[in-house]
Amino acid sequence: MAQIKLGELLIKANVLQESQLKAALAEQAKWGGKLGEILVRMNLVSEDILVRALSKQLAIPAVNLDAVKEIPQHVLNKVPLQIARDFAVLPLQLRDDNKTLVVAISDPLNVRQLDELRAVTKCRIVPNVAGRTAIARAMARFYDDQGELADADTNFKVVDAQGRTVVKNMNAPVAPPAPARTPAPAPMPPSPSREMPSVRGGNGSPVELLRSVEEVQRKEVAALKAMVELLIEKGVFTRDEYLAKVKR
């Protein structure tokens, strides 16, 4: 039986309209990339819905990483940290006397990545579908004790188009906005001090910060696309030249 296309599957499931699919396909024709990721970036479908649709389309199991409570250290060690980050892949379980490795991966049809995972781990790879954001959240949890991921992925600065810092450090407290200058008030009785909110709760949680980063990235991608479109219109380079460059 022929494999149903992702867009058609989402339309049949009543989670996507045909006009929205056409808009996403037009975006894909302009800039390239995977249709599923474009749909999520355009906020047309959620990552969870996309994962379930891909699972049905490809007949590959989906995994809810938020429900995974523990991954043994020797399983995590099967995939080097840099490869795990680069491929958006998370090792989940070893089977068959450590000859088979079950992984969560955002692109289960990427033959090059699967081949490299087989070569590195010396295991047969069984892919499960998961979203990129879900994999990033899980990696932040399960690789936390190794330190390297925390240093590499949370100690960073994100700036907007004007160069203003949006997120500086995901492990640092979220500072409140500076108050406006007002005349000095009359002396008041001292009140109990309140602690600055921790990043582990409320709006400063890692998940909220990750969403803030994603929103900034969406805006920066939109700005970059507009700039590239202008350069194409000005004749600096053609669209085919651009697509050939980014597909390398």
N, C-alpha and C positions, 0 to 999 in steps of 0.2 A: 504494500500500500504506500502511495506517495506521501511524503512528509508534508503536512500542512504548514503554510507559511506563518511566521510569528504574527504579522499584522492581521491576517485573516483570523487566526485563532483568537486574538484579543477582541476583534470585532464580534465574532460569534459568541464570545463570553460576555458581551455587552459592557465591556470596560473601556472600549475605545470606539470613537466614531470614525466613519470613513474620511471625513474632512480632516480630522486630526492625524490620521495615518498619512494622508497625502502631504500634509505640512511636514511631518517627520521625514517622509521619503524625499521631499524637496530639500530638506536640510542635509540629508545623507548624500544626495546627488551633488550638492555644493561642496561639502566639506569632508565627505567620506566618514568612516566610522561605522560602528555596529548599531543597527536599528534599535535594539533594546536599550542601549545606553543613551541613545538620542531621545527616546521616548521618556526615560527617567529624567534626563537633564532638562527637557522641556516641560516637566511636571505634568505630563499627559497620563502616565501610569506610575504607581508606586513601585519601589524596588521589590517589595514582597510579591505583588501581583506579577511582575515580570519574571521573577524566579519560578513561580508556580506555572506560568505559561511556558517557559523554556523547558521545565521538567516534563510537562505534558507533550510538548512538541518533539523533544529529543528522546523521550522515554528514558530519561536519566533521573534518578532520585534527587529530590530537593532536601536540603538539611536546614533546620532551624538552629542556627548557631547560638542564638540567645538562650536556648534551652539546654545547651551543652554545659555541664557543670565542671567537668574536669577532663584534661587530656594528659596522659602520662608523659613525663619528661622525655623518656626514651623515644616516644613517638614524635614529639616535637623536634627532637634532635635529628630525625631522619631527613628533614628538609632544611638546608642552611637558611639562616635568617634572611640573607639578602635575596635569595631566590624566592622565598616565601613572600617577601614584599614586592619584588618585581613582577611576579606572576599572579599576585592576589590569590594565593593558595594557602590552605591551612591543613596540615596533616591531622587526621582524626583518630585513626585506629589501624593497628597492625593485625593481620589475620594469616592463617595458613602457615604457622610457624615462622612468622615474620617475613614471609615471602610476598605478601600482598599488603599494599598500603592504601587505605581509604582516605581520600582528601576532599575538602571543600574547595571548589574553584569557580571563579566567575565566568570563565570561558572554557567549558568542557570539550569544545570541538577544536581547540588550538592544538594541533598535532605536534607542532614544534615544542611547545611547553610540556606536553605529556611525554614526549620522547626524552626530553632533557631530565624530567623528573624520574623516569625509569632508569636513565643512565646514572644519575646521582645517587638514588636510593637503592639501586639494585633490586627493586621490587616491581611486581606488577601493580599498575596504578588503576584504582577504581574511583572514578570521579563522581562527586555529588555536586549538584548545582547550589550555589549561594551567591548572594549579591556582594558587590565590592564593599559597600558600606558595612554590611554585616560581618564580612571577613575582617575588615579593619578594626571593628569593635572587638571581635573575638581575639585578634592578635594583641590588641592592647591589654586584654585580660590575661591571656595565657602566656605571653612572653614578658609580662611585667617583671617577673623575678630575674630575668636575664639581664635587665638593665640596658642592654644595647638598644633594644627597640625603643625604650622610653627616652634614651638620650637622643636617638636619631629622629624619632617621629614626634616627640612632644616638646622638645626644646627648640622651637623655631619661631619665626615671626612671619605673619601674613600681613601684607599691606594692600591697600586699595589703589585705584588708578591715580590718586593724588599723592601716594606715598605715605599715607597715614597708617599707622599700625592698627590692625583689627584684632589679631590674636598674636600674642607674643610667646606665651608659654602655657601649655595646657595643664601643667601641674602647678602653676602659680595661682594665688588667689585672684579673683576677678575684682579689680579696683573699681569703686563707684565713681561716677562722674564728678569732676571738681565743682564745688558749689559756687554760685555767683557771689560776687563781693557785695556785702551789705554793711550798713553802719553797725558798729559794735553794739551788741545788745546789753541790756542791763544785767548785772550779775544774777545768776540763777543758782539754786541749790544743785549740787552735783547729782547726776543721775547715773544709774548703773551703766557701765560700758557695755557696748554690744560688739561681739566679735564679727570680723569681716566674714562674709559668707564663704564657705569652702567650695572648691570646685567639685567636691564629691556629692553635692546635693543642690537642689533647686535649679535655677537657670544657669548656674555655672558648672553643671555636670559635664563630663567628657562628651556625652552624646550631644548635648546642646552646643558645645564648642565645635564639635565635628560638623554639626549642621550649619553653624555660622561660617565655618571654613568652606563648606560646599556652596553656600550662597554666594560668598565672595568669589569663589572659583567660577560659578556660573556667570557672574557679572563680568569678570575678567575675560572669560571665553567669548562672551558677546562682544566686548570691546575689541578683542583681537580679530574676531571675524569681520567686524565692520572695517577695521583697518586693512585687512587683507583684501576685502571686497573693493575698497577704494583703490588699492594698488593695482588690482586687476583691471578696474575701469580706466585707470590712468595709463595702462599699457606697460607697467613695470615688468609684469610677468603674466603668463596665461594661467587659466584655471587648471589646465592639464599639467602644466609645469609644477604648480603648487601641489596638486594631488599626488603627482609622482614623487615629489620630495617628501611629503609626510608619510607616505606608505613604505618608505625605506626601513 
